[in-house]
């Protein structure tokens, strides 16, 4: 009885370890931009737009500005700052 329980626990722990490593790898692969943002299949960053309160997939330039960036709008300036600081809301 003890051998079966030990084998069962060992099998479950190994499975959990494999699942953890797969999830860790998938997480790494999904975050491939310079600013460590999740991306879609086309390499665009998955951001939540502050200005329009919607999900967007956009290119981000080397300065951390998304393609939809408007320098005259305070929400856009804040978004770019958050991208550079690594605290922007993503999906």
Secondary structure, 3 states (H helix, E strand, C coil): CHHHHHHHHHHHHHHHHHHHHHHHHHHHHHECCCCCCEECCCCCEEEEECCCCEEEEECECCCCCECCCCCCCHHHHHHHHHHHHCCCCEC
